């Protein structure tokens, strides 16, 4: 008996005259054109497939114990009727929603956007959806409000991409059983943290420039209050101190190319500046423009190195030497950590660092000879 015959036999469609195909007198009433079909129920699927409602439930939830022929029969009935299992009811029954919340206060930086993309990709591979909870401004009230919305949005876990001191200052009360992983932080003693090796990458950048023969390295830093900016600035200063070199005054930007340009005008005016480590590639781009406008050649007069290795870095003029961040690995490890905490209810905290890699291109060279 095919599906159409089963439909007629079970009374789920109009009975028709076998010879003409026209509805038989007294048969099921044909649904008027344009009227939406009523939502199919589990019982409808069971009748059409010729199985019990319990079997339909087992197929919907992916349970074992249903032979393949019956499973395909049930799936075909679901498709024909347009049946969609009640995911909310299943989530309540299982005690999980298969959704991970992500809290972040900006999507304007390369790091946040690419980390979010990697989290979403890794979560999907594990069968989880991602719900983004944006924080308009990084204040205690905004952070507290984002966490309070978790109870309404029904997520199983949270990945936080923001400065962790806001979590502590906001006196956040987490919903019961919601696990948290933090990106880009040094709070491993209080949270589970996944981060790029900010300090290690910075030391590699500084050492690369010193090995080329520069007497010191200037630093175009990110904004105050940023963990990544502070960690890179501290590592820059520490690397110079360990090498016995003087640390010039920090010039600061806000991660944007525009801020790098304005800081670059200041650096271009200093003839003693022969090497600059920019805390990200966007500011390095603005710096290159400022140096060009002021007649300072890169790398003949000034070497420039960035941090991130954005996709466009190889197309800068000149192509930018930079530190490659593995955002895909950061995202993958965030999802793995949060799922481990969910499944094991693991209370242990700590920090996992993802190494960086120096990508040498054409923006760094030995310093100009002094006559």
C-alpha positions as CSV (number, residue, x, y, z in Angstrom):
1,X,0.0,0.0,0.0
2,X,1.6,3.3,-1.1
3,X,1.3,6.6,0.9
4,X,-1.7,7.9,-1.1
5,X,-3.6,4.6,-0.5
6,X,-2.7,4.7,3.2
7,X,-4.0,8.2,3.3
8,X,-7.4,7.1,2.0
9,X,-7.4,4.0,4.1
10,X,-6.7,6.0,7.3
11,X,-9.2,8.7,6.5
12,X,-6.7,11.5,6.4
13,X,-7.6,12.6,2.8
14,X,-10.7,12.8,0.7
15,X,-12.1,9.4,-0.6
16,X,-12.2,9.4,-4.4
17,X,-13.9,7.4,-7.2
18,X,-11.2,5.0,-8.4
19,X,-12.4,5.4,-12.0
20,X,-12.7,9.2,-12.2
21,X,-10.6,10.4,-9.3
22,X,-13.5,12.7,-8.2
23,X,-14.5,12.9,-4.6
24,X,-17.0,10.3,-3.6
25,X,-20.3,11.5,-2.2
26,X,-20.0,11.8,1.5
27,X,-16.2,11.7,1.3
28,X,-13.9,14.1,3.3
29,X,-14.6,17.7,2.5
30,X,-11.9,19.2,0.2
31,X,-10.1,22.1,1.9
32,X,-11.0,25.4,0.2
33,X,-8.2,26.8,-1.9
34,X,-6.2,29.5,0.0
35,X,-7.1,28.3,3.5
36,X,-4.0,27.3,5.4
37,X,-3.7,23.6,6.2
38,X,-4.2,22.8,9.9
39,X,-1.0,21.9,11.7
40,X,-0.5,18.2,11.7
41,X,-0.3,16.4,15.0
42,X,1.7,13.4,16.1
43,X,-1.5,11.3,15.9
44,X,-2.0,12.4,12.3
45,X,1.5,11.2,11.4
46,X,0.9,7.9,13.3
47,X,-2.3,7.2,11.3
48,X,-0.7,8.0,8.0
49,X,2.4,5.9,8.7
50,X,0.3,3.1,10.2
51,X,2.3,3.1,13.4
52,X,1.8,4.1,17.0
53,X,2.2,7.6,18.4
54,X,5.0,6.2,20.6
55,X,6.9,5.1,17.5
56,X,6.5,8.6,15.9
57,X,7.8,10.1,19.2
58,X,10.9,7.8,19.1
59,X,11.7,8.7,15.5
60,X,11.2,12.5,16.3
61,X,13.7,12.2,19.2
62,X,16.2,10.1,17.4
63,X,15.9,7.2,19.8
64,X,17.2,3.7,18.8
65,X,15.0,0.7,18.6
66,X,13.1,1.7,15.5
67,X,13.9,-0.4,12.4
68,X,15.1,1.5,9.3
69,X,12.0,0.7,7.2
70,X,9.6,2.0,9.9
71,X,11.7,5.0,10.5
72,X,11.7,6.0,6.8
73,X,7.9,5.4,6.7
74,X,7.4,7.8,9.6
75,X,9.7,10.4,8.1
76,X,7.9,10.2,4.8
77,X,4.6,10.7,6.6
78,X,6.0,13.7,8.5
79,X,7.2,15.2,5.2
80,X,3.8,14.7,3.5
81,X,1.9,16.2,6.3
82,X,4.4,19.0,7.0
83,X,4.7,17.8,10.6
84,X,7.3,19.5,12.7
85,X,8.2,18.1,16.1
86,X,7.7,20.5,19.1
87,X,11.3,21.3,19.8
88,X,10.4,23.3,22.9
89,X,8.6,20.4,24.4
90,X,11.4,18.1,23.6
91,X,13.9,20.5,25.1
92,X,12.0,20.6,28.4
93,X,11.8,16.8,28.4
94,X,15.5,16.5,27.9
95,X,16.4,19.3,30.2
96,X,18.4,21.1,27.5
97,X,17.6,23.6,24.6
98,X,20.7,22.9,22.4
99,X,21.3,26.6,22.3
100,X,24.4,28.6,23.3
101,X,24.2,32.3,24.2
102,X,27.0,34.7,23.2
103,X,27.3,38.0,24.9
104,X,29.5,40.7,23.4
105,X,29.4,44.5,23.4
106,X,30.9,45.2,20.0
107,X,31.0,43.7,16.6
108,X,33.2,46.4,15.2
109,X,36.5,44.7,15.9
110,X,38.0,41.9,13.8
111,X,38.6,39.7,16.8
112,X,35.0,39.7,18.0
113,X,33.5,39.2,14.6
114,X,35.8,36.3,13.6
115,X,35.5,34.7,17.0
116,X,31.7,34.9,16.9
117,X,31.7,33.4,13.4
118,X,34.0,30.5,14.6
119,X,31.7,29.9,17.6
120,X,28.6,29.7,15.4
121,X,30.3,27.3,13.0
122,X,31.6,25.0,15.7
123,X,28.3,25.1,17.6
124,X,26.4,24.1,14.4
125,X,28.8,21.2,13.9
126,X,27.8,20.0,17.4
127,X,24.1,20.4,16.6
128,X,23.7,23.6,18.7
129,X,22.2,27.0,17.7
130,X,23.7,30.3,18.8
131,X,21.7,33.2,20.3
132,X,23.5,36.6,20.2
133,X,22.9,38.8,23.2
134,X,24.4,42.2,22.3
135,X,25.4,44.7,25.0
136,X,24.9,48.2,23.6
137,X,27.6,49.8,25.8
138,X,30.0,48.0,28.2
139,X,28.4,49.1,31.5
140,X,27.5,47.0,34.6
141,X,23.8,47.5,34.0
142,X,24.0,46.4,30.4
143,X,25.9,43.3,31.3
144,X,23.5,42.5,34.1
145,X,20.6,43.0,31.7
146,X,22.1,40.6,29.1
147,X,22.4,37.8,31.7
148,X,18.9,38.4,33.0
149,X,17.6,37.8,29.4
150,X,19.1,34.4,29.4
151,X,16.2,33.0,31.5
152,X,13.7,34.2,28.8
153,X,15.8,33.0,25.8
154,X,16.3,29.5,27.2
155,X,20.0,28.8,26.5
156,X,22.1,26.0,28.0
157,X,25.4,27.9,28.2
158,X,27.0,31.2,27.6
159,X,30.2,32.3,25.9
160,X,31.2,35.9,26.9
161,X,33.4,38.0,24.6
162,X,34.1,41.1,26.7
163,X,36.2,42.5,29.4
164,X,35.7,40.1,32.3
165,X,35.9,42.8,35.0
166,X,32.4,43.9,33.8
167,X,31.1,40.5,34.9
168,X,32.6,40.8,38.3
169,X,31.5,44.4,38.8
170,X,28.0,43.8,37.6
171,X,27.4,41.2,40.4
172,X,25.8,38.9,37.8
173,X,23.6,36.1,39.1
174,X,23.7,33.3,36.6
175,X,20.6,31.3,35.9
176,X,20.8,27.8,37.4
177,X,22.8,25.2,35.5
178,X,24.0,27.7,32.9
179,X,27.7,27.2,32.2
180,X,30.0,30.1,31.2
181,X,33.2,30.4,29.1
182,X,35.0,33.7,28.7
183,X,37.0,34.8,25.7
184,X,39.9,37.3,25.9
185,X,40.5,37.5,29.6
186,X,43.0,36.7,32.4
187,X,40.3,35.6,34.8
188,X,41.2,31.9,34.7
189,X,41.0,31.6,38.5
190,X,37.3,32.6,38.4
191,X,36.1,31.4,35.0
192,X,36.9,29.0,32.2
193,X,38.9,31.1,29.7
194,X,40.0,30.7,26.1
195,X,42.3,33.3,24.8
196,X,44.9,34.0,22.1
197,X,48.5,34.0,23.5
198,X,48.6,37.8,23.5
199,X,51.9,38.1,25.4
200,X,53.7,35.3,23.5
201,X,52.7,36.8,20.1
202,X,53.8,40.3,21.2
203,X,57.2,39.1,22.3
204,X,57.7,37.4,19.0
205,X,56.9,40.6,17.2
206,X,59.3,42.7,19.2
207,X,62.0,40.1,18.9
208,X,61.6,40.0,15.2
209,X,62.2,43.7,14.9
210,X,65.2,43.7,17.4
211,X,66.7,40.8,15.4
212,X,66.6,43.0,12.3
213,X,68.8,45.5,14.1
214,X,66.4,48.1,15.4
215,X,67.6,49.7,18.7
216,X,64.1,49.8,20.1
217,X,60.4,49.4,19.0
218,X,57.6,51.9,19.3
219,X,54.1,50.7,20.2
220,X,50.8,51.8,18.8
221,X,48.5,50.4,21.5
222,X,44.8,49.7,21.6
223,X,42.4,51.6,23.9
224,X,42.8,51.8,27.6
225,X,40.4,49.4,29.5
226,X,40.9,46.7,26.8
227,X,42.4,43.5,28.2
228,X,44.0,42.5,24.9
229,X,45.5,46.0,24.5
230,X,46.9,46.1,28.0
231,X,48.3,42.5,27.7
232,X,50.1,43.4,24.5
233,X,51.4,46.7,25.8
234,X,52.7,45.0,29.0
235,X,54.4,42.3,26.9
236,X,55.9,44.9,24.6
237,X,57.4,46.8,27.5
238,X,58.6,43.6,29.1
239,X,60.3,42.3,26.0
240,X,62.2,45.5,25.6
241,X,63.3,45.6,29.2
242,X,64.5,42.0,29.0
243,X,66.6,42.9,25.9
244,X,68.0,45.9,27.7
245,X,66.4,48.4,25.4
246,X,64.5,51.6,26.3
247,X,60.7,51.6,26.0
248,X,59.5,54.7,24.1
249,X,56.2,56.4,25.2
250,X,53.1,54.5,24.1
251,X,51.0,56.0,21.4
252,X,47.4,54.9,21.7
253,X,44.5,54.3,19.2
254,X,41.1,52.7,19.5
255,X,41.6,49.7,17.1
256,X,40.3,51.6,14.1
257,X,42.4,52.5,11.0
258,X,41.4,56.2,11.5
259,X,43.0,56.2,15.0
260,X,46.0,54.5,13.6
261,X,46.4,57.2,11.0
262,X,46.2,60.0,13.6
263,X,48.7,58.2,15.9
264,X,50.9,57.6,12.8
265,X,51.2,61.3,12.1
266,X,52.7,61.7,15.5
267,X,55.1,58.8,15.0
268,X,56.0,59.9,11.5
269,X,57.3,63.2,12.9
270,X,59.9,61.3,15.0
271,X,63.1,60.6,13.1
272,X,64.2,58.2,15.9
273,X,61.2,56.0,15.2
274,X,62.4,53.2,12.9
275,X,60.2,50.3,14.0
276,X,56.5,50.2,15.2
277,X,54.5,47.3,16.7
278,X,50.8,48.1,16.1
279,X,48.4,46.2,18.4
280,X,46.2,45.3,15.5
281,X,46.2,45.3,11.7
282,X,43.5,48.0,11.3
283,X,45.6,50.5,13.2
284,X,48.7,49.4,11.2
285,X,46.8,50.2,8.0
286,X,46.2,53.8,9.2
287,X,49.8,54.0,10.3
288,X,51.0,53.0,6.8
289,X,49.0,55.8,5.3
290,X,50.3,58.4,7.7
291,X,53.9,57.4,7.1
292,X,53.4,57.5,3.3
293,X,51.9,61.0,3.5
294,X,54.9,62.2,5.5
295,X,57.4,60.8,3.1
296,X,58.6,57.9,5.5
297,X,59.1,54.8,3.4
298,X,58.1,51.4,4.7
299,X,60.2,49.4,5.4
300,X,63.2,51.3,4.2
301,X,62.8,54.1,6.8
302,X,60.2,52.6,9.3
303,X,59.4,48.9,9.8
304,X,55.7,48.1,10.8
305,X,54.3,44.9,12.2
306,X,50.7,44.3,13.1
307,X,48.6,41.8,15.1
308,X,45.7,39.6,13.8
309,X,46.6,38.7,10.2
310,X,43.3,39.9,8.8
311,X,42.5,38.5,5.3
312,X,43.5,41.9,3.7
313,X,46.9,42.1,5.4
314,X,48.7,40.6,2.4
315,X,47.2,43.3,0.2
316,X,48.4,46.3,2.2
317,X,51.0,48.5,0.6
318,X,53.5,47.1,1.4
319,X,52.1,43.7,2.4
320,X,52.0,43.6,6.2
321,X,54.2,41.5,8.5
322,X,51.9,40.5,11.3
323,X,51.0,38.0,14.0
324,X,48.4,35.4,12.9
325,X,45.5,34.7,15.4
326,X,43.8,31.4,14.9
327,X,40.2,32.6,15.5
328,X,38.7,29.4,14.2
329,X,40.6,27.5,16.9
330,X,39.5,29.9,19.6
331,X,35.9,29.5,18.6
332,X,36.2,25.7,18.5
333,X,37.9,25.5,21.9
334,X,35.2,27.8,23.4
335,X,32.4,25.5,22.2
336,X,34.3,22.4,23.3
337,X,34.9,23.9,26.8
338,X,31.3,24.9,27.3
339,X,30.0,21.5,26.1
340,X,32.4,19.8,28.4
341,X,31.2,21.9,31.3
342,X,27.6,21.2,30.4
343,X,28.0,17.4,30.1
344,X,30.3,16.9,33.0
345,X,29.1,19.8,35.2
346,X,32.8,20.5,35.5
347,X,33.4,23.3,38.0
348,X,37.1,23.6,37.3
349,X,38.4,26.9,35.9
350,X,41.5,27.8,34.0
351,X,42.9,29.4,30.9
352,X,43.6,27.8,27.5
353,X,46.0,29.8,25.3
354,X,45.9,29.5,21.5
355,X,49.4,30.2,20.0
356,X,50.0,32.9,17.4
357,X,52.2,32.6,14.3
358,X,54.5,35.3,12.9
359,X,53.8,35.9,9.2
360,X,56.7,37.8,7.6
361,X,55.8,39.9,4.6
362,X,57.3,43.1,3.2
363,X,56.7,45.8,5.8
364,X,59.7,44.9,8.0
365,X,63.4,45.3,7.3
366,X,66.7,46.3,8.9
367,X,66.9,50.0,10.0
368,X,68.3,52.6,7.7
369,X,72.0,53.2,8.1
370,X,73.0,56.4,10.0
371,X,75.7,58.6,8.5
